[in-house]
């Protein structure tokens, strides 16, 4: 093991130890409040699961904790479906159907932008359903295949696929998403078959990934849609600015403003406990911990990203001379 890898691994281990020890009270209080997006019996011991992974732009990856444990992408999948819709149709066409404004509401709110009768942005459920509708394909099967292929290329992992059991569970409990979809169809912001579009959306959410995969995906975004490890370009470079901009302002549910103020990097979270953070020109950071806060974001994941951003000056508006993610931090970082 070379000195740089050893140094980064040591710092990741220190970071992990600081945050794995947080009290579970805040997590338990959220589940017990009845506001959890998955019931406590579904969470079980998963609320104690925790992993961190970093991928740099040289193709190297560093992980600690449960960084290789698989979980469903859920809302993080919205990033890649949106990028594909932009590649298929261009920003003007997509913008006519899905806005780019933070909603200030919960991710699953049954509400549209009253001025344009379209979803506020593609990072909430309404916008993501519309985005899935926009992905080109002769049927839902082809659309799902295209979205999954983009994910595979971004992660450098050909084995990524839809978990059928998770999809079936999502389909059985899709009443709220179904209500959102029919509302959009009534206003013309969804033009395809509602049930087929829902099937696409729920299957993309059911793709299984690890924290390692997520970090590589983040690094691919940070590298202008070029996977640093494989050299693959899943989507055109012209579309990465649009995706990162929406992630920065809308990617963390109704916590997005505070995230932009405090952490200051493009990111996307999921109710399965994952967070993807892309640091343009530097690399990707991913965390996995299913204990959620009232916004639906991972408690440990948010805290890790806050600490890393502060210590390394990663905020987009910070003055920073760091040359590599975690690679030139002080020994105590």
HUQUI-V578236 format. One record per backbone hydrogen bond with DSSP energy under -0.5 kcal/mol. NH is the residue of the N-H (numbers start at 1). CO is the residue of the C=O. If there is no record, write none. Layout:
((NH & CO) (NH & CO))
This chain:
((6 & 2) (7 & 3) (8 & 4) (9 & 5) (10 & 6) (11 & 7) (12 & 8) (13 & 9) (14 & 10) (15 & 11) (16 & 12) (17 & 13) (18 & 14) (19 & 15) (20 & 16) (21 & 17) (22 & 19) (26 & 23) (28 & 24) (29 & 25) (30 & 26) (31 & 27) (32 & 28) (33 & 29) (34 & 31) (35 & 30) (42 & 39) (43 & 39) (44 & 40) (46 & 43) (47 & 44) (48 & 45) (49 & 46) (51 & 288) (52 & 64) (53 & 286) (54 & 62) (55 & 284) (56 & 60) (57 & 282) (59 & 56) (62 & 54) (64 & 52) (66 & 50) (67 & 65) (69 & 66) (71 & 209) (73 & 207) (74 & 205) (76 & 73) (77 & 74) (78 & 75) (79 & 76) (80 & 76) (81 & 77) (82 & 78) (83 & 79) (84 & 80) (85 & 81) (86 & 82) (87 & 83) (88 & 84) (89 & 85) (90 & 86) (94 & 90) (95 & 91) (96 & 92) (97 & 93) (97 & 94) (98 & 94) (99 & 119) (101 & 120) (109 & 106) (111 & 109) (113 & 118) (114 & 112) (116 & 113) (117 & 113) (118 & 113) (119 & 97) (124 & 121) (125 & 107) (127 & 121) (128 & 124) (129 & 125) (130 & 126) (131 & 127) (132 & 128) (133 & 129) (134 & 130) (135 & 131) (143 & 139) (144 & 140) (145 & 141) (146 & 142) (147 & 143) (148 & 144) (149 & 145) (150 & 146) (151 & 147) (152 & 148) (153 & 149) (154 & 150) (155 & 151) (156 & 152) (157 & 152) (160 & 157) (163 & 206) (164 & 162) (167 & 163) (168 & 164) (169 & 165) (170 & 166) (171 & 167) (172 & 168) (173 & 169) (174 & 171) (178 & 174) (179 & 175) (180 & 176) (181 & 177) (182 & 178) (183 & 179) (184 & 180) (185 & 181) (186 & 182) (187 & 183) (187 & 184) (188 & 184) (188 & 185) (189 & 184) (190 & 184) (197 & 193) (198 & 194) (199 & 195) (200 & 196) (201 & 197) (202 & 198) (203 & 199) (204 & 200) (205 & 201) (206 & 202) (206 & 203) (207 & 204) (208 & 161) (209 & 71) (212 & 67) (214 & 210) (215 & 211) (216 & 212) (217 & 213) (218 & 214) (219 & 215) (220 & 216) (221 & 217) (222 & 218) (223 & 219) (224 & 221) (225 & 220) (226 & 220) (227 & 232) (228 & 226) (231 & 227) (234 & 232) (235 & 225) (239 & 236) (240 & 237) (241 & 237) (243 & 239) (244 & 240) (245 & 241) (246 & 242) (247 & 243) (248 & 244) (249 & 245) (250 & 246) (251 & 247) (253 & 250) (255 & 252) (256 & 253) (259 & 255) (260 & 256) (261 & 257) (262 & 258) (263 & 259) (264 & 259) (266 & 278) (267 & 247) (268 & 276) (269 & 251) (270 & 274) (273 & 270) (275 & 287) (276 & 268) (277 & 285) (278 & 266) (279 & 277) (279 & 283) (280 & 278) (281 & 222) (282 & 279) (283 & 279) (284 & 55) (285 & 277) (286 & 53) (287 & 275) (288 & 51) (289 & 273) (290 & 46) (292 & 290) (293 & 297) (296 & 293) (299 & 291) (302 & 298) (303 & 299) (304 & 300) (305 & 301) (306 & 302) (307 & 303) (308 & 304) (309 & 305) (310 & 306) (311 & 307) (312 & 308) (313 & 309) (314 & 309) (315 & 309) (316 & 264) (318 & 315) (320 & 318) (327 & 324) (328 & 324) (329 & 326) (333 & 330))
